[in-house]
Amino acid sequence: MKNTFTPWPKSLATVGLVGLVLFTVPAWAQLRIGNPSGITGSVAAGVKENIDGARLYFDAVNARGGVNGQKIELVSVDDQFDPKVTVEVSRQLITQQKVLALFLNRGTPHSQALLPLLAEYKVPLVGPSTGAMVLHEPVNPWVFNVRATYQREAAKAIEHLASIGMTRIALLETDDSFGADSAAGALKGFATVKQTPVLQEKFPRDKPDFTELADRVAKSNAQAVMVIGSAGNAANGMKAIRAAGSRAQLVTLSNNASEGFIKLLGEHARGVIVTQVFPNERSVAYPLIKEAQNLAKAKGLDGVSPAMMEGFAAAKVVTEGLRRAGPNPTPVALRDALEGLRNHDIGGLQINYSATDHTGLDFSDLSIVNAAGKFMR
């Protein structure tokens, strides 16, 4: 799958687009999938790994002849992690690129902003890289989630901290719908263990200054701090907490389960707890993991990351939908095919969709970054 670069039309210059990045098979491919995501900006590291994981599977499918004789073309576009830009580039993907689905976009407010667009053009969104509850309940007929919810993993992390004797836990959240949704899950965890946060604060989504907030964390004598935010913001917040003198256990969610996030943390990465929504990326007990590992090895890659596994799993789901949609599928046919998936095994994990449930998987786990900069379960 070669990489090409094609600029957007001048009509899009006003929204500040830097261009269209295509990760494609040859131009005659017909099964086109659109991926609007933050290729640049604070989530770029994780987004790259998401895309790499998806391409790993699509490349393998295309090498076998594609789906129903047609190859899959993944069109990845930089939305600069800006919800307004997400809508603009997605509209172009639908109306000009004629994609069959939007796929693996990053961000909660970004996904929410897409909902009217999906309904307007009757195009499904498959595997959004967010665990926001708003995409699960109420069921949106055009959204097919693959990964578990942020609320589930946030609650599990708080319950784990309490189970090992921690009673002073701080909660820091980005001031947007992602932060609010995830914090709601964390607060459910606090309620379960009959605790309240020793400190709960919000920070701006764009270019936050953590200096004062980190000082408040240190003065609170928190034993643990959950930081809910994008990779760049979470890493900067954690560094500031350490600089303020706090030795608290640091925790974040699966949106930061990438090697890129570990690199952003640098010397502060060791010991950070990161929730996970896919099995251990080194556990061959799951056929899903073994398949990804084998394909990565064949490409000369040094294994796979959790963020790659999210892209890989989402690619498996949309590919099965394309297969069931038949030759020359339409977006509506793809939507209907996906909704018909029952007990579909993607490699030790089952996908179940119906008219009343588009949740996908319910898997959640905890990991910790070791001295070598790897996620350990």
N, C-alpha and C positions, 0 to 999 in steps of 0.2 A: 504494500500500500504506500504510494508515494505521497510526499507533501508538496502542495503548491500554494501560491499566494495570489489572491485576486482581490483588488480593491472594490469597495462598495460603490454604487452609483453616487454621483455628486449630491443627489437629493438627500442622502443620509449624512452629509458632512456636518449638518447643524447639530447632530446628536453626538458629535465628537468621536466617531468611529475611526479606528486606526486601520481597519481593513478586514477582509474575510480570510480566515485561515482554513484551508481545506486539507483534511486528512482523507484522501480518497483512493479508490481503485480507479482504473481508467474511465474516461468520460462516458463510455457507452453503458456503464452500470445504470440500472433502472430503479433499484430499491434504495431510495435516498432518505436518510434519517438526519434530522437537524439537531445540532447540539450547541445551544446558546449558553455560554458559561464564562466565568471569570478567568480567562487565559492570562490576563494581566491583573495586577492588583493584589489585595491582601489574601486571596484564596488561591493564587496561581499555582502554588506547589501541589496542593491536593487535587486541583482540577487537572493538572497534567497527568497525575497518576491515575485519576478516574478515566481519562481519555485513553491512556496507554493500556489500561485493563480492558476496556471495550474493544479497542483495536486488536488486541491480542486474540480475542475470540472471533471478531469479524474476519480477520485475516485467515484464520483457520477454516472458517466456513467458506470463504471465497476460494481458498485453495482447493477445496473439495467440489467446486463447481457452483457455489452459492446456494440460493434458496429457490426451488422450483425453476432452476436453470438461469436465475438472475443473480448478479452479485450485489452485495450491500455496499452502499457509498455513505460514509459518515462525513457530514459537513459540520465542522466545528467552528463557531464564530465567537469572537471575543465580545462579551457584553460589559467588560470593565467592572464587573460586579456592581452594576448600577441598574436597579429595577426598571427605570425608564428606558434605558438602552436595551435591556432584555426584551421588552415589548417591541421596540422598533426593529431589532434584528430578527426577532422571531416572526414578525409579520412578513419581512422580506423572505425568510426561509420558506414560509408557507406559500406566499403569492408568487414569488419569482423562482425559488429553487424547487418548488413543488414537492416538498418533503412529505413523506407518509406519516411521520410522527415527529414530535419534539422529544428529546431524549437526554437524560442525565444532566439537566441544567443544575447549577449550584445556587442555593440560597432560598430562605423562606419567603422574604418579601418579594423576591424575584418570581417565585412560583405562584404566589398569590396574585401578582400583577398579570400573570399569563392566563388566569382562569377565564376572564371574559373573551380573550382571543381564541381559546380552545373551543368555546361554545359558538362563537361567531363563525369560525371556519370549519367546525366539526373535525378537528384534528386531535388525536390523543397525545398525552404527555406520559411517557413511560420512564420509570426509574428516576424520578427527580432526586437529586442528591441533597435531600433534606428529610428530616423525620418529623416535620411539623404536623401536629394533630389536625390542623385545618384542612390538610390534604387527605385525611382519612375519614373524618366525621364532620358534617354529613358526607356521604359518598358522592363524589363528583363523577359523573358518567364518563368523563374524558381523561381522568387521572388514574394511572395504574402505578401504585407504589410497589417497590421491591424491598427496600430496607425497613427495619423496625422504626418506631417513633422515638423522638428525642425524650419525650416524657417518660417512657419506659426505662431508657438507659440512665436518665438523670436520677430517677427515683431509686434505681438499683444501686447506683454509686453512693448515694446518701445512706441508704440502708447498710451498705458494706462498711462505710466509715463508722457508723454507729456500732456495728457488730464487733469492731475491733477496739471499742472503748472510747471513741472520740465523741466529746460532748460540746465542743466549741468549734462549730463549722461555719465558715463565712461563705456567702454566695454573691458573686459578682457577675452581672449580666449585661450584655450589649443592649442598648436602648432601641430595640426594634422588635418586630413580631417573632423572630427567631429566639431572641433573648426571653421575651415574655412567655412563649410557649414552653421552652425548655425549663425556665424557672418554675413554671407551674408544676412540671413533673418533679423537680427537686423538692418543692414544698409538699407534694404528696408523700415523698420519701420522708421528709421531716415529720409529717403528721403520723406516719406509720410507726416511727420510732419514738414518738412523743417528745420531739425536740423542736426548737425554732432556731433560725440562723443567729449566730452571735453578731453578725453584721450582714446586711443585704444592701447592695448598692448597684446602681446602673452607671454605665459609661457610654459616651457617644460612639456611634457606629463608625464614624469617619474621623480618623486621626486623633484618637483619644490621648490625653496626657495622664498617665497613671501615677504621677509623683505623689499627689495629695492622697489619692485613693489607697496607694500602697502603704503610706504612713498610717492611715486609719486601720488597715489590715494588721499591721505590726502592733499597733497600740491595743487592738482588740484581743491580743494573745490567742488568736485562732490556732487550733491544732491542725485544721485542714481548710483549704480554700478551693471551692469549685469556681472555675473561670469559664463562663459561657460566652464565646465570641469567635470570630474568624481566626484563622491560623495566625496571621500577622498580629492582630490585636491581642489574642490570648498569649502568644509568646512574649510580646512586649509587656503585658500586664504581669506575667510570671517573673520576668526579669526584674521589673520594678519592685515586686514584692520581696524578692531576694535582696535587692539593693537596699531596701528599707530595713533589713535585718531580720525578717521573718523566716523561720525554718519550717513553716507549716507544710503539711502534705499538700501538694498541688494536684488538682484534678480537672480534667476537661472532657468534652464529649467527642463522639466518633467523627464529627465533621473535621476533627484535627488528627484523625488516625492515618497520618501519612508520614513518609520518610522526610518530606519537605518540612513538616512542622518540627520534627526532631532537630533538623539542621538549623531552623530558626532559633530554637532554644539554646543551641550550642552547649556550653558547659553546664547549663542548668537543666538539661534534659533528663539526666539520670534520676529515677525515682518518681517521675511524674506518672500519675494514673490516667489512662485514656480509655474511655468506654469503647466497646466494639460491637458492631452489628453483623459481623460475619465470623465464622470459625477461624481459629488460629491459621494464619497464612502458611505455616510450616507443617500443619497436621494433615498427613496423607490419609488419615482415617476417613476424611470426607472426600468422595470422588470429585466434588467441585474443586477443591484445593489441589488435588493430585493432577487433574486435567490442566489447570492453570499453570502449575509448576512445570509440567512437561512441555507445554507450549512455550513458556518463558525460556526454558533451558534450550529448546530447539532454536530460539532466536538469539542465544548467547547472553541472555539476561541473568542477573544475579538474583533469582527468585522474584517473588511478588510481594507487594505491600498490601495492607488492609484497604487502602484507597483504590488500588488496582483491582482488588477483589470485588469492590462495589461496582466498578465499571464492567468487570467481567460478568458478574451475575446479571446485571441489568441487560447486557448484550445478549445473554442466553435467553432471557425472557422475551425481548422484542423479536429475536430471531425465530423463536417458536411461534409467536403471533403471526409473523410474516409467512411462515410455512403453512400454518392453518388457514390463512386468509386466501390461499390459492394463487394461481397465476395472475399477474397484473392486478395486484390488490389496490384498493382505495383506502384512504384513512378510516372511513367508516367500517369497511370490511376488516381492517386490522383491529379496530376497537372491539368489534363483535367477536373476533377470534380470541382476543386476549380475555375478554369476559367469560369465555367458555373454558378457560384453563381450570381444571379440577385435579387436585392431588398431582400436579405436574412436578416431577422430580428434576431439579437442576443439579443434582449431585450430592445427595444426602440431606437436602433441604427441599421442602415442598411449597409450591406456589398454589394458592387457591383463590380464585376470583369468582365473583358472582355479581348479579345486579345490585346486591345489597352490601358487598364487601370488596373493596379494592385495596386492602391493606398489604397483601403480600406476605413477607416473612415477619416473624415475631422473635427472632433470635437476638439476644443481647448478652454481653460478657464484659469482663474487665481485664485490662492489661496494664503492665507497668514497664516503663522504659529502663532497660538495663545499662550497665556500664559501657557496653559496646554500641549503644544507640539503637537497640532492637526492641520491638514490642514482645514482652514475655507474658504468658497467661498463667 
